[in-house]
Amino acid sequence: MESEQAILALAALAQQTRLDTFRMLVKAEPKGLSAGALAHALAVPANTLSAHLNVMTRAGLVQGERHSRTIIYRARIAEVRTLVGFLLKDCCEGRAELCDPIIDDATCCVKGEPL
């Protein structure tokens, strides 16, 4: 990942509605959610949410897939993994004892159970 892409992704998440939307989409994996369901759950007007989804799509964090008249949005987990890896690359100058707590916190499952 290049710095410019990381900045674009982080900037896309630096707004409350977009962050809330992204977190909802992560929770909804792998099915995703329709724009209407997201707008309703977040109490955001559909046109406002559409603009937010466009920002996150351009940043590579989400993708939409048309199903008839509905667009289902999903978080792009692989891109998020790449972003986190970019942020942690070369962290702690090879001192694992400093990075291990960060990696442990980033782990979403312990023995198959969600945290």
Secondary structure, 3 states (H helix, E strand, C coil): CCHHHHHHHHHHHCCHHHHHHHHHHHHCCCCCEEHHHHHHHHCCCHHHHHHHHHHHHHCCCEEEEEECCEEEEEECHHHHHHHHHHHHCCHHHHCHHHHHHHHHHHCCEECCEEC
